Amino acid sequence: MMLVIIGAGLWGISGTVAQFLFSLQKFSPEWLVVVRLLLSGFILLILTYTKDKHKVWRIWKNKRDGISLLLFSIFGMLAVQYTYFAAIKFGNAATATVLQYLGPVVITCYLSLRSKRLPNIKEMIALFLAIMGTFLLVTHGHMHRLSISGLTLFWGISSAFAVAFYTLQPYKLLMKWGSMLVVGWAMLIGGIGFSLIHPPWRFIGTWSLRAFFAVVFIVIFGTLIAFYCYLESLKYISSSEASLLGCVEPLSATVLSVIWLHVSFSMVEWLGMLCILSTIAILSLIKHKSDIT
């Protein structure tokens, strides 16, 4: 439980640190995404190579696995990273993180459509809470105006769909090859692919000592250590329990944004966030019950 709390907490903090870079240091999300993916992917593959140097290349000998990995790299890993950071750029880390947590709701809807069944009562309650929470978060309860920019809403919702793809698509790859190898390659490939659009040497922003340590924190703590802690936790607790405890991420992002960056968060927005987090609790409990039965 401590491992998943540490991992999710670091993810939330790294989102707020990214907001600091975007708003105060004028960094571009494109540069931060490409550097984060390239460095993190390279380090993960080096760690995998030290354990089993042959395994690193073996995944490409299977054509189907190679194609699946390429799809995951671009539409999963890269899409999740960029949409999330873009939502932070046009809004703030708290709102972006909460909107991203609509991902499990997207997954529930997709699985219901694929199995050609209607959601059950608990799933319907979760979907209602998700819609209500999103409404409160983006409108402050006013029907005719948005309290956040249209771009923040667009990238936040896009991030939720990217999370759904990121979660569902690589299941067989992860079971066969392990998460460190798959995620390492996905990050590196996503970074190389995005480099064709935004090379890492095309830097926008202002460097300072705080900015340097912020980038180091995002790469080391917000990516590598957070990723390791979260995966290590799955050895001891179920995925549904990890998903429930992962709600620490939006909470840490929100609290740190309010305290450090002085982002205003009204009671209505807190209520909206609570509604969305409640959907994660309900869906996680449903998953936990199905795992037991």
Backbone as CSV, one residue per row, in Angstrom:
resi,resn,N_x,N_y,N_z,CA_x,CA_y,CA_z,C_x,C_y,C_z
1,MET,0.831,-1.203,0.000,0.000,0.000,0.000,0.868,1.256,0.000
2,MET,1.952,1.227,0.775,2.856,2.385,0.804,3.519,2.604,-0.549
3,LEU,3.852,1.510,-1.233,4.494,1.630,-2.543,3.587,2.328,-3.540
4,VAL,2.316,1.924,-3.617,1.409,2.534,-4.587,1.092,3.970,-4.205
5,ILE,1.023,4.261,-2.912,0.781,5.640,-2.475,1.955,6.529,-2.838
6,ILE,3.176,6.020,-2.651,4.368,6.791,-3.032,4.394,7.027,-4.537
7,GLY,4.125,5.958,-5.315,4.147,6.091,-6.773,3.117,7.073,-7.284
8,ALA,1.867,6.933,-6.845,0.804,7.828,-7.293,1.044,9.255,-6.806
9,GLY,1.546,9.380,-5.576,1.843,10.707,-5.043,2.905,11.421,-5.865
10,LEU,3.940,10.681,-6.265,5.000,11.277,-7.094,4.474,11.675,-8.461
11,TRP,3.565,10.893,-9.028,2.963,11.279,-10.308,2.203,12.598,-10.171
12,GLY,1.431,12.724,-9.088,0.682,13.953,-8.874,1.594,15.153,-8.673
13,ILE,2.654,14.957,-7.878,3.603,16.047,-7.635,4.302,16.457,-8.928
14,SER,4.664,15.466,-9.761,5.359,15.793,-11.014,4.473,16.606,-11.946
15,GLY,3.146,16.391,-11.892,2.240,17.202,-12.685,2.273,18.662,-12.254
16,THR,2.319,18.888,-10.934,2.403,20.253,-10.415,3.750,20.883,-10.749
17,VAL,4.824,20.094,-10.687,6.146,20.592,-11.063,6.156,20.984,-12.544
18,ALA,5.474,20.184,-13.377,5.371,20.529,-14.801,4.615,21.847,-14.978
19,GLN,3.573,22.060,-14.185,2.840,23.324,-14.261,3.747,24.497,-13.920
20,PHE,4.633,24.317,-12.942,5.618,25.348,-12.600,6.496,25.682,-13.805
21,LEU,6.950,24.645,-14.506,7.800,24.867,-15.684,7.038,25.582,-16.796
22,PHE,5.768,25.215,-17.000,4.981,25.807,-18.085,4.602,27.260,-17.783
23,SER,4.162,27.525,-16.560,3.612,28.846,-16.249,4.673,29.866,-15.848
24,LEU,5.685,29.432,-15.125,6.675,30.381,-14.610,7.980,30.387,-15.401
25,GLN,8.363,29.252,-15.949,9.612,29.163,-16.721,9.358,29.152,-18.222
26,LYS,8.081,29.137,-18.619,7.673,29.217,-20.031,8.191,28.059,-20.878
27,PHE,8.375,26.883,-20.249,8.752,25.700,-21.007,7.569,25.276,-21.887
28,SER,7.881,24.606,-22.989,6.821,24.067,-23.834,6.555,22.621,-23.441
29,PRO,5.285,22.187,-23.437,4.985,20.791,-23.109,5.614,19.827,-24.099
30,GLU,5.768,20.261,-25.368,6.356,19.400,-26.393,7.791,19.032,-26.028
31,TRP,8.579,20.020,-25.582,9.972,19.745,-25.228,10.043,18.833,-24.012
32,LEU,9.224,19.107,-23.005,9.264,18.310,-21.780,8.844,16.866,-22.051
33,VAL,7.854,16.676,-22.900,7.387,15.323,-23.224,8.487,14.541,-23.935
34,VAL,9.094,15.137,-24.948,10.081,14.393,-25.737,11.317,14.066,-24.898
35,VAL,11.757,14.994,-24.041,12.924,14.744,-23.195,12.607,13.692,-22.136
36,ARG,11.412,13.794,-21.531,11.011,12.828,-20.512,10.939,11.418,-21.091
37,LEU,10.359,11.271,-22.262,10.225,9.956,-22.876,11.583,9.376,-23.263
38,LEU,12.415,10.183,-23.899,13.717,9.688,-24.358,14.600,9.262,-23.187
39,LEU,14.715,10.114,-22.166,15.587,9.804,-21.036,15.052,8.620,-20.228
40,SER,13.756,8.649,-19.914,13.176,7.578,-19.104,13.215,6.240,-19.837
41,GLY,12.879,6.257,-21.137,12.908,5.029,-21.923,14.307,4.442,-22.004
42,PHE,15.291,5.304,-22.222,16.685,4.849,-22.313,17.142,4.224,-20.994
43,ILE,16.824,4.873,-19.874,17.243,4.366,-18.560,16.567,3.026,-18.254
44,LEU,15.266,2.917,-18.547,14.547,1.663,-18.282,15.121,0.508,-19.103
45,LEU,15.458,0.772,-20.362,16.026,-0.282,-21.201,17.426,-0.677,-20.735
46,ILE,18.195,0.292,-20.260,19.520,-0.017,-19.713,19.381,-0.917,-18.492
47,LEU,18.413,-0.608,-17.613,18.177,-1.437,-16.427,17.745,-2.844,-16.828
48,THR,16.886,-2.938,-17.854,16.451,-4.252,-18.338,17.621,-5.022,-18.941
49,TYR,18.486,-4.320,-19.658,19.648,-4.938,-20.314,20.608,-5.538,-19.284
50,THR,20.755,-4.872,-18.142,21.662,-5.388,-17.112,21.152,-6.687,-16.504
51,LYS,19.842,-6.896,-16.558,19.253,-8.129,-16.021,19.245,-9.250,-17.057
52,ASP,18.895,-8.915,-18.301,18.810,-9.922,-19.366,19.017,-9.212,-20.701
53,LYS,20.271,-9.199,-21.182,20.588,-8.423,-22.378,19.931,-8.986,-23.631
54,HIS,19.626,-10.283,-23.653,19.009,-10.878,-24.835,17.523,-10.555,-24.915
55,LYS,16.888,-10.390,-23.765,15.448,-10.142,-23.729,15.084,-8.800,-24.351
56,VAL,15.998,-7.826,-24.264,15.722,-6.477,-24.769,15.375,-6.501,-26.248
57,TRP,16.059,-7.347,-27.027,15.856,-7.370,-28.480,14.903,-8.461,-28.931
58,ARG,14.642,-9.428,-28.055,13.837,-10.588,-28.447,12.402,-10.209,-28.809
59,ILE,11.885,-9.141,-28.223,10.496,-8.745,-28.461,10.242,-8.385,-29.919
60,TRP,11.306,-7.950,-30.641,11.138,-7.521,-32.032,11.181,-8.693,-33.011
61,LYS,11.486,-9.885,-32.531,11.517,-11.050,-33.414,10.119,-11.584,-33.707
62,ASN,9.153,-11.193,-32.883,7.760,-11.564,-33.105,7.063,-10.390,-33.784
63,LYS,6.617,-10.579,-35.045,6.039,-9.492,-35.829,4.795,-8.907,-35.170
64,ARG,3.919,-9.765,-34.662,2.677,-9.281,-34.042,2.976,-8.454,-32.791
65,ASP,3.919,-8.925,-31.979,4.286,-8.188,-30.772,4.935,-6.851,-31.129
66,GLY,5.729,-6.851,-32.191,6.386,-5.610,-32.621,5.376,-4.560,-33.058
67,ILE,4.379,-4.977,-33.842,3.339,-4.041,-34.299,2.525,-3.531,-33.112
68,SER,2.183,-4.435,-32.202,1.423,-4.053,-31.012,2.198,-3.057,-30.161
69,LEU,3.516,-3.271,-30.050,4.356,-2.366,-29.271,4.424,-0.981,-29.914
70,LEU,4.507,-0.941,-31.238,4.526,0.349,-31.940,3.220,1.118,-31.721
71,LEU,2.084,0.411,-31.784,0.787,1.060,-31.551,0.703,1.591,-30.122
72,PHE,1.153,0.792,-29.168,1.139,1.222,-27.774,2.042,2.430,-27.557
73,SER,3.183,2.431,-28.227,4.150,3.526,-28.062,3.574,4.862,-28.494
74,ILE,2.876,4.877,-29.647,2.385,6.135,-30.205,1.028,6.527,-29.629
75,PHE,0.062,5.604,-29.686,-1.311,5.937,-29.279,-1.567,5.712,-27.791
76,GLY,-0.618,5.062,-27.114,-0.745,4.857,-25.682,0.207,5.749,-24.915
77,MET,1.493,5.396,-24.931,2.488,6.100,-24.138,2.625,7.574,-24.518
78,LEU,2.881,7.844,-25.794,3.059,9.228,-26.239,1.777,10.029,-26.064
79,ALA,0.657,9.434,-26.414,-0.626,10.141,-26.308,-0.941,10.509,-24.866
80,VAL,-0.714,9.593,-23.928,-0.965,9.873,-22.512,-0.094,11.024,-22.018
81,GLN,1.197,10.957,-22.357,2.122,11.970,-21.884,1.768,13.358,-22.438
82,TYR,1.537,13.430,-23.752,1.334,14.746,-24.354,-0.014,15.355,-23.969
83,THR,-1.084,14.561,-24.019,-2.398,15.125,-23.694,-2.442,15.622,-22.249
84,TYR,-1.804,14.896,-21.347,-1.784,15.295,-19.933,-1.028,16.602,-19.751
85,PHE,0.157,16.693,-20.327,0.949,17.919,-20.182,0.302,19.098,-20.903
86,ALA,-0.356,18.826,-22.038,-1.058,19.908,-22.738,-2.216,20.435,-21.893
87,ALA,-2.927,19.529,-21.201,-4.020,19.954,-20.323,-3.487,20.807,-19.167
88,ILE,-2.311,20.457,-18.648,-1.682,21.266,-17.599,-1.291,22.627,-18.146
89,LYS,-0.735,22.645,-19.354,-0.290,23.896,-19.975,-1.443,24.887,-20.098
90,PHE,-2.599,24.434,-20.559,-3.731,25.338,-20.803,-4.634,25.498,-19.578
91,GLY,-4.411,24.675,-18.545,-5.204,24.783,-17.323,-4.306,24.751,-16.111
92,ASN,-4.397,23.688,-15.317,-3.508,23.490,-14.178,-3.420,21.999,-13.877
93,ALA,-2.435,21.642,-13.055,-2.170,20.226,-12.794,-3.343,19.548,-12.111
94,ALA,-4.013,20.257,-11.207,-5.121,19.653,-10.475,-6.252,19.262,-11.413
95,THR,-6.702,20.209,-12.240,-7.803,19.946,-13.165,-7.421,18.875,-14.179
96,ALA,-6.204,18.953,-14.723,-5.751,17.979,-15.721,-5.723,16.575,-15.146
97,THR,-5.244,16.438,-13.905,-5.134,15.117,-13.292,-6.507,14.521,-13.005
98,VAL,-7.433,15.362,-12.520,-8.778,14.871,-12.230,-9.488,14.444,-13.513
99,LEU,-9.368,15.244,-14.577,-9.993,14.888,-15.853,-9.390,13.595,-16.410
100,GLN,-8.089,13.409,-16.215,-7.454,12.178,-16.678,-8.026,10.960,-15.955
101,TYR,-8.490,11.159,-14.726,-9.045,10.055,-13.946,-10.442,9.639,-14.393
102,LEU,-10.918,10.226,-15.497,-12.123,9.719,-16.138,-11.807,8.498,-17.000
103,GLY,-10.518,8.153,-17.105,-10.103,7.017,-17.909,-10.814,5.716,-17.562
104,PRO,-10.911,5.336,-16.271,-11.641,4.110,-15.920,-13.104,4.133,-16.345
105,VAL,-13.711,5.310,-16.386,-15.094,5.419,-16.850,-15.165,5.097,-18.338
106,VAL,-14.202,5.604,-19.106,-14.130,5.292,-20.542,-13.947,3.796,-20.741
107,ILE,-13.096,3.189,-19.917,-12.862,1.743,-20.001,-14.143,0.969,-19.721
108,THR,-14.886,1.382,-18.701,-16.141,0.705,-18.352,-17.140,0.776,-19.505
109,CYS,-17.265,1.945,-20.123,-18.183,2.103,-21.257,-17.749,1.237,-22.433
110,TYR,-16.459,1.209,-22.710,-15.947,0.411,-23.828,-16.206,-1.083,-23.602
111,LEU,-15.922,-1.560,-22.393,-16.122,-2.979,-22.106,-17.598,-3.366,-22.158
112,SER,-18.466,-2.442,-21.755,-19.910,-2.711,-21.844,-20.347,-2.828,-23.302
113,LEU,-19.832,-1.943,-24.155,-20.173,-1.995,-25.580,-19.621,-3.260,-26.228
114,ARG,-18.395,-3.623,-25.858,-17.772,-4.803,-26.472,-18.489,-6.082,-26.076
115,SER,-18.961,-6.133,-24.825,-19.669,-7.334,-24.359,-21.170,-7.275,-24.648
116,LYS,-21.610,-6.161,-25.261,-23.018,-5.969,-25.650,-23.962,-6.136,-24.462
117,ARG,-23.619,-5.449,-23.388,-24.474,-5.461,-22.204,-24.572,-4.050,-21.641
118,LEU,-25.662,-3.787,-20.944,-25.821,-2.507,-20.279,-25.035,-2.501,-18.971
119,PRO,-24.529,-1.341,-18.551,-23.850,-1.272,-17.255,-24.807,-1.652,-16.129
120,ASN,-24.285,-2.283,-15.066,-25.132,-2.619,-13.934,-25.389,-1.372,-13.085
121,ILE,-26.132,-1.554,-12.003,-26.544,-0.416,-11.183,-25.337,0.355,-10.634
122,LYS,-24.363,-0.361,-10.101,-23.187,0.305,-9.534,-22.405,1.054,-10.611
123,GLU,-22.298,0.447,-11.793,-21.605,1.124,-12.884,-22.371,2.359,-13.344
124,MET,-23.706,2.276,-13.352,-24.519,3.436,-13.718,-24.328,4.573,-12.715
125,ILE,-24.272,4.225,-11.432,-24.026,5.241,-10.405,-22.661,5.889,-10.618
126,ALA,-21.649,5.051,-10.934,-20.306,5.571,-11.176,-20.287,6.508,-12.381
127,LEU,-20.982,6.128,-13.454,-21.038,6.968,-14.648,-21.743,8.292,-14.348
128,PHE,-22.824,8.243,-13.571,-23.540,9.469,-13.203,-22.633,10.396,-12.392
129,LEU,-21.905,9.818,-11.414,-20.999,10.623,-10.602,-19.885,11.229,-11.452
130,ALA,-19.396,10.459,-12.436,-18.348,10.968,-13.321,-18.847,12.155,-14.133
131,ILE,-20.058,12.035,-14.696,-20.631,13.122,-15.489,-20.900,14.346,-14.614
132,MET,-21.472,14.123,-13.429,-21.759,15.216,-12.514,-20.470,15.899,-12.045
133,GLY,-19.458,15.081,-11.723,-18.187,15.640,-11.277,-17.523,16.478,-12.355
134,THR,-17.547,15.973,-13.578,-16.964,16.725,-14.691,-17.714,18.030,-14.922
135,PHE,-19.037,17.962,-14.844,-19.864,19.163,-15.015,-19.510,20.216,-13.967
136,LEU,-19.414,19.807,-12.704,-19.091,20.758,-11.637,-17.682,21.315,-11.807
137,LEU,-16.763,20.447,-12.227,-15.365,20.857,-12.353,-15.179,21.888,-13.464
138,VAL,-15.877,21.719,-14.584,-15.620,22.585,-15.744,-16.582,23.757,-15.853
139,THR,-17.661,23.764,-15.059,-18.637,24.859,-15.166,-18.881,25.595,-13.853
140,HIS,-18.380,25.065,-12.714,-18.690,25.623,-11.385,-20.185,25.573,-11.101
141,GLY,-20.891,24.696,-11.805,-22.322,24.577,-11.595,-23.167,25.502,-12.444
142,HIS,-22.536,26.313,-13.304,-23.273,27.225,-14.182,-23.430,26.584,-15.562
143,MET,-24.655,26.437,-16.014,-24.950,25.712,-17.246,-24.351,26.371,-18.492
144,HIS,-24.254,27.681,-18.504,-24.007,28.401,-19.751,-22.574,28.914,-19.907
145,ARG,-21.666,28.507,-19.032,-20.283,28.962,-19.215,-19.300,27.943,-18.620
146,LEU,-18.108,27.914,-19.208,-17.045,27.049,-18.726,-16.169,27.807,-17.738
147,SER,-15.766,27.139,-16.662,-14.843,27.756,-15.714,-13.392,27.471,-16.084
148,ILE,-13.202,26.590,-17.056,-11.866,26.317,-17.589,-11.904,26.543,-19.092
149,SER,-10.738,26.658,-19.710,-10.695,26.906,-21.146,-11.136,25.670,-21.925
150,GLY,-11.617,25.901,-23.133,-12.018,24.796,-23.992,-10.870,23.857,-24.287
151,LEU,-9.639,24.415,-24.418,-8.468,23.580,-24.699,-8.129,22.687,-23.507
152,THR,-8.295,23.219,-22.284,-8.062,22.394,-21.099,-9.024,21.213,-21.069
153,LEU,-10.286,21.487,-21.347,-11.294,20.427,-21.364,-10.990,19.412,-22.461
154,PHE,-10.635,19.903,-23.654,-10.345,19.008,-24.782,-9.165,18.083,-24.463
155,TRP,-8.053,18.663,-23.984,-6.875,17.847,-23.718,-7.083,16.953,-22.500
156,GLY,-7.853,17.419,-21.513,-8.133,16.592,-20.344,-8.955,15.365,-20.690
157,ILE,-10.024,15.559,-21.486,-10.846,14.428,-21.914,-10.044,13.508,-22.846
158,SER,-9.240,14.109,-23.725,-8.373,13.310,-24.597,-7.416,12.455,-23.771
159,SER,-6.929,13.018,-22.670,-6.037,12.279,-21.780,-6.743,11.069,-21.174
160,ALA,-8.029,11.223,-20.829,-8.803,10.098,-20.285,-8.929,8.976,-21.307
161,PHE,-9.203,9.321,-22.572,-9.294,8.306,-23.627,-7.932,7.661,-23.871
162,ALA,-6.857,8.466,-23.800,-5.514,7.912,-23.980,-5.180,6.941,-22.856
163,VAL,-5.596,7.272,-21.629,-5.382,6.374,-20.486,-6.114,5.056,-20.701
164,ALA,-7.334,5.128,-21.244,-8.099,3.909,-21.512,-7.364,3.014,-22.508
165,PHE,-6.858,3.587,-23.594,-6.097,2.812,-24.585,-4.812,2.280,-23.955
166,TYR,-4.134,3.129,-23.200,-2.881,2.778,-22.540,-3.070,1.584,-21.594
167,THR,-4.244,1.512,-20.961,-4.528,0.454,-19.995,-4.926,-0.856,-20.665
168,LEU,-5.753,-0.771,-21.708,-6.337,-1.969,-22.312,-5.446,-2.609,-23.388
169,GLN,-4.823,-1.806,-24.228,-4.154,-2.338,-25.422,-2.951,-3.235,-25.127
170,PRO,-2.065,-2.886,-24.159,-0.821,-3.666,-24.036,-0.910,-4.856,-23.077
171,TYR,-2.113,-5.293,-22.725,-2.250,-6.330,-21.692,-1.425,-7.582,-22.025
172,LYS,-1.576,-8.094,-23.258,-0.868,-9.319,-23.639,0.649,-9.098,-23.675
173,LEU,1.054,-7.929,-24.133,2.484,-7.612,-24.159,3.073,-7.619,-22.753
174,LEU,2.360,-6.988,-21.809,2.850,-6.911,-20.438,2.937,-8.292,-19.800
175,MET,1.937,-9.144,-20.068,1.944,-10.491,-19.506,3.097,-11.330,-20.070
176,LYS,3.418,-11.096,-21.329,4.430,-11.911,-22.002,5.849,-11.413,-21.753
177,TRP,6.043,-10.087,-21.776,7.396,-9.533,-21.761,7.754,-8.780,-20.479
178,GLY,6.779,-8.448,-19.672,7.074,-7.686,-18.455,6.942,-6.191,-18.682
179,SER,6.562,-5.495,-17.645,6.243,-4.070,-17.782,7.469,-3.206,-18.020
180,MET,8.597,-3.516,-17.391,9.768,-2.659,-17.544,10.260,-2.632,-18.985
181,LEU,10.292,-3.794,-19.638,10.743,-3.855,-21.025,9.752,-3.162,-21.955
182,VAL,8.467,-3.440,-21.803,7.449,-2.873,-22.682,7.376,-1.359,-22.523
183,VAL,7.343,-0.887,-21.289,7.249,0.557,-21.050,8.533,1.257,-21.471
184,GLY,9.675,0.618,-21.249,10.941,1.205,-21.675,10.990,1.431,-23.176
185,TRP,10.630,0.387,-23.949,10.602,0.534,-25.404,9.542,1.549,-25.837
186,ALA,8.379,1.515,-25.187,7.293,2.430,-25.560,7.704,3.879,-25.350
187,MET,8.374,4.152,-24.232,8.841,5.513,-23.978,9.887,5.947,-25.004
188,LEU,10.846,5.064,-25.277,11.906,5.416,-26.216,11.348,5.618,-27.630
189,ILE,10.475,4.712,-28.076,9.887,4.827,-29.416,8.995,6.059,-29.497
190,GLY,8.181,6.290,-28.457,7.340,7.478,-28.431,8.168,8.748,-28.489
191,GLY,9.283,8.759,-27.747,10.169,9.919,-27.759,10.827,10.141,-29.106
192,ILE,11.278,9.043,-29.744,11.904,9.157,-31.070,10.876,9.628,-32.096
193,GLY,9.663,9.055,-32.037,8.615,9.464,-32.969,8.251,10.931,-32.814
194,PHE,8.137,11.386,-31.557,7.773,12.781,-31.313,8.917,13.725,-31.662
195,SER,10.155,13.202,-31.646,11.313,14.016,-32.024,11.231,14.468,-33.481
196,LEU,10.537,13.691,-34.316,10.374,14.079,-35.714,9.487,15.313,-35.845
197,ILE,8.607,15.516,-34.856,7.724,16.683,-34.844,8.341,17.818,-34.042
198,HIS,8.904,17.475,-32.886,9.530,18.491,-32.027,10.861,17.946,-31.521
199,PRO,11.972,18.231,-32.195,13.279,17.719,-31.760,13.618,18.212,-30.354
200,PRO,14.339,17.398,-29.578,14.673,17.794,-28.206,15.564,19.022,-28.120
201,TRP,16.285,19.346,-29.195,17.140,20.539,-29.167,16.358,21.835,-29.461
202,ARG,15.091,21.721,-29.823,14.273,22.918,-30.051,13.643,23.328,-28.723
203,PHE,14.410,24.059,-27.946,13.994,24.403,-26.583,13.313,25.763,-26.534
204,ILE,12.224,25.826,-25.771,11.528,27.080,-25.512,11.381,27.219,-24.006
205,GLY,11.807,28.359,-23.453,11.673,28.579,-22.022,12.883,29.278,-21.450
206,THR,12.912,29.359,-20.127,14.002,30.028,-19.417,14.597,29.076,-18.399
207,TRP,15.907,28.821,-18.531,16.579,27.920,-17.596,16.949,28.655,-16.317
208,SER,16.832,27.944,-15.217,17.296,28.411,-13.916,17.642,27.169,-13.113
209,LEU,18.227,27.370,-11.939,18.580,26.215,-11.113,17.325,25.450,-10.702
210,ARG,16.258,26.182,-10.370,15.001,25.528,-9.989,14.405,24.763,-11.169
211,ALA,14.518,25.348,-12.376,13.989,24.675,-13.563,14.757,23.383,-13.833
212,PHE,16.075,23.412,-13.658,16.896,22.220,-13.868,16.479,21.094,-12.920
213,PHE,16.353,21.421,-11.629,15.955,20.405,-10.651,14.526,19.931,-10.885
214,ALA,13.685,20.808,-11.426,12.306,20.409,-11.739,12.294,19.349,-12.832
215,VAL,13.109,19.542,-13.875,13.189,18.565,-14.965,13.754,17.245,-14.443
216,VAL,14.799,17.319,-13.613,15.390,16.108,-13.025,14.353,15.375,-12.178
217,PHE,13.559,16.115,-11.404,12.530,15.500,-10.563,11.498,14.774,-11.417
218,ILE,11.055,15.402,-12.512,10.034,14.794,-13.371,10.547,13.491,-13.992
219,VAL,11.809,13.499,-14.438,12.371,12.310,-15.088,12.655,11.202,-14.072
220,ILE,13.326,11.548,-12.959,13.761,10.540,-11.995,12.624,10.118,-11.059
221,PHE,12.046,11.088,-10.367,11.038,10.767,-9.355,9.645,10.602,-9.963
222,GLY,9.286,11.513,-10.870,7.942,11.481,-11.439,7.744,10.412,-12.494
223,THR,8.828,9.806,-12.957,8.705,8.765,-13.979,9.300,7.442,-13.492
224,LEU,10.612,7.406,-13.279,11.280,6.140,-12.983,10.887,5.572,-11.615
225,ILE,11.037,6.371,-10.550,10.741,5.868,-9.208,9.252,5.628,-9.033
226,ALA,8.428,6.549,-9.556,6.977,6.381,-9.452,6.532,5.115,-10.175
227,PHE,7.081,4.910,-11.372,6.756,3.723,-12.164,7.175,2.451,-11.426
228,TYR,8.384,2.449,-10.855,8.880,1.262,-10.159,8.022,0.956,-8.932
229,CYS,7.719,1.978,-8.124,6.924,1.766,-6.907,5.546,1.212,-7.240
230,TYR,4.909,1.779,-8.262,3.558,1.342,-8.614,3.567,-0.116,-9.083
231,LEU,4.513,-0.466,-9.951,4.586,-1.844,-10.442,4.956,-2.814,-9.328
232,GLU,5.882,-2.402,-8.451,6.293,-3.263,-7.353,5.118,-3.539,-6.412
233,SER,4.218,-2.559,-6.265,3.066,-2.726,-5.376,2.131,-3.826,-5.864
234,LEU,2.091,-4.050,-7.194,1.188,-5.046,-7.760,1.599,-6.475,-7.397
235,LYS,2.797,-6.638,-6.836,3.211,-7.952,-6.355,2.513,-8.298,-5.035
236,TYR,2.017,-7.274,-4.337,1.486,-7.478,-2.995,-0.006,-7.193,-2.877
237,ILE,-0.556,-6.342,-3.743,-1.981,-6.012,-3.692,-2.576,-6.178,-5.082
238,SER,-3.919,-6.249,-5.156,-4.589,-6.437,-6.438,-4.595,-5.135,-7.242
239,SER,-4.838,-5.260,-8.553,-4.874,-4.085,-9.419,-6.014,-3.148,-9.029
240,SER,-7.137,-3.709,-8.556,-8.262,-2.869,-8.138,-7.914,-2.060,-6.891
241,GLU,-7.196,-2.680,-5.954,-6.758,-1.954,-4.764,-5.758,-0.872,-5.141
242,ALA,-4.862,-1.181,-6.083,-3.888,-0.185,-6.540,-4.592,0.981,-7.219
243,SER,-5.619,0.687,-8.019,-6.375,1.732,-8.694,-7.065,2.641,-7.692
244,LEU,-7.604,2.044,-6.620,-8.285,2.830,-5.583,-7.295,3.714,-4.839
245,LEU,-6.163,3.146,-4.442,-5.153,3.929,-3.731,-4.489,4.955,-4.648
246,GLY,-4.556,4.729,-5.963,-3.988,5.661,-6.918,-4.678,7.013,-6.926
247,CYS,-5.818,7.115,-6.248,-6.511,8.407,-6.129,-5.663,9.430,-5.381
248,VAL,-4.583,8.977,-4.763,-3.635,9.902,-4.138,-3.063,10.865,-5.183
249,GLU,-2.983,10.422,-6.450,-2.385,11.264,-7.490,-3.126,12.588,-7.676
250,PRO,-4.434,12.583,-7.984,-5.111,13.875,-8.132,-5.174,14.667,-6.838
251,LEU,-5.233,13.984,-5.692,-5.254,14.699,-4.421,-3.935,15.425,-4.182
252,SER,-2.823,14.746,-4.437,-1.510,15.373,-4.239,-1.300,16.513,-5.222
253,ALA,-1.751,16.324,-6.470,-1.623,17.391,-7.468,-2.434,18.614,-7.072
254,THR,-3.642,18.382,-6.560,-4.513,19.492,-6.177,-3.977,20.238,-4.968
255,VAL,-3.632,19.500,-3.915,-3.147,20.132,-2.684,-1.873,20.926,-2.948
256,LEU,-0.927,20.340,-3.702,0.333,21.027,-3.984,0.104,22.243,-4.873
257,SER,-0.830,22.150,-5.831,-1.135,23.295,-6.691,-1.696,24.455,-5.883
258,VAL,-2.564,24.141,-4.931,-3.171,25.186,-4.096,-2.135,25.823,-3.177
259,ILE,-1.273,24.982,-2.550,-0.306,25.488,-1.572,0.877,26.180,-2.240
260,TRP,1.442,25.537,-3.268,2.686,26.035,-3.867,2.432,27.072,-4.953
261,LEU,1.551,26.763,-5.890,1.326,27.646,-7.027,0.117,28.556,-6.838
262,HIS,-0.523,28.451,-5.689,-1.654,29.324,-5.341,-2.788,29.247,-6.366
263,VAL,-3.039,28.039,-6.857,-4.172,27.816,-7.764,-5.452,27.849,-6.931
264,SER,-6.423,28.651,-7.360,-7.673,28.738,-6.619,-8.559,27.536,-6.940
265,PHE,-9.093,26.913,-5.910,-9.959,25.743,-6.055,-11.167,25.963,-5.169
266,SER,-12.325,26.187,-5.781,-13.530,26.508,-5.017,-14.161,25.239,-4.440
267,MET,-15.158,25.437,-3.577,-15.863,24.306,-2.971,-16.554,23.449,-4.031
268,VAL,-17.076,24.116,-5.084,-17.740,23.380,-6.159,-16.739,22.487,-6.887
269,GLU,-15.531,22.982,-7.121,-14.504,22.176,-7.787,-14.058,21.008,-6.909
270,TRP,-13.950,21.239,-5.596,-13.631,20.139,-4.680,-14.721,19.069,-4.731
271,LEU,-15.980,19.518,-4.795,-17.099,18.579,-4.877,-17.049,17.791,-6.184
272,GLY,-16.723,18.465,-7.294,-16.585,17.781,-8.578,-15.488,16.745,-8.549
273,MET,-14.353,17.100,-7.942,-13.249,16.152,-7.829,-13.657,14.950,-6.977
274,LEU,-14.395,15.206,-5.881,-14.851,14.119,-5.021,-15.772,13.163,-5.781
275,CYS,-16.640,13.719,-6.641,-17.533,12.871,-7.446,-16.740,11.959,-8.374
276,ILE,-15.741,12.534,-9.047,-14.936,11.749,-9.991,-14.130,10.683,-9.259
277,LEU,-13.539,11.034,-8.118,-12.777,10.051,-7.355,-13.684,8.957,-6.806
278,SER,-14.945,9.302,-6.522,-15.898,8.293,-6.042,-16.155,7.238,-7.113
279,THR,-16.123,7.647,-8.388,-16.320,6.667,-9.467,-15.192,5.637,-9.470
280,ILE,-13.965,6.101,-9.196,-12.830,5.177,-9.149,-13.020,4.180,-8.008
281,ALA,-13.500,4.676,-6.856,-13.735,3.789,-5.718,-14.783,2.728,-6.059
282,ILE,-15.894,3.152,-6.679,-16.975,2.223,-7.021,-16.502,1.188,-8.041
283,LEU,-15.851,1.650,-9.107,-15.383,0.736,-10.157,-14.302,-0.204,-9.630
284,SER,-13.451,0.285,-8.735,-12.409,-0.570,-8.152,-13.021,-1.643,-7.274
285,LEU,-14.060,-1.277,-6.500,-14.726,-2.258,-5.643,-15.440,-3.321,-6.470
286,ILE,-16.041,-2.891,-7.606,-16.679,-3.855,-8.508,-15.649,-4.830,-9.055
287,LYS,-14.497,-4.294,-9.484,-13.427,-5.129,-10.023,-12.888,-6.070,-8.948
288,HIS,-12.739,-5.555,-7.717,-12.221,-6.379,-6.620,-13.166,-7.533,-6.323
289,LYS,-14.481,-7.246,-6.341,-15.481,-8.296,-6.075,-15.465,-9.354,-7.167
290,SER,-15.317,-8.924,-8.430,-15.282,-9.881,-9.555,-14.022,-10.726,-9.501
291,ASP,-12.888,-10.123,-9.014,-11.654,-10.880,-8.885,-11.803,-11.993,-7.845
292,ILE,-12.527,-11.664,-6.746,-12.700,-12.653,-5.680,-13.615,-13.797,-6.132
293,THR,-14.737,-13.429,-6.815,-15.680,-14.447,-7.232,-15.169,-15.225,-8.423
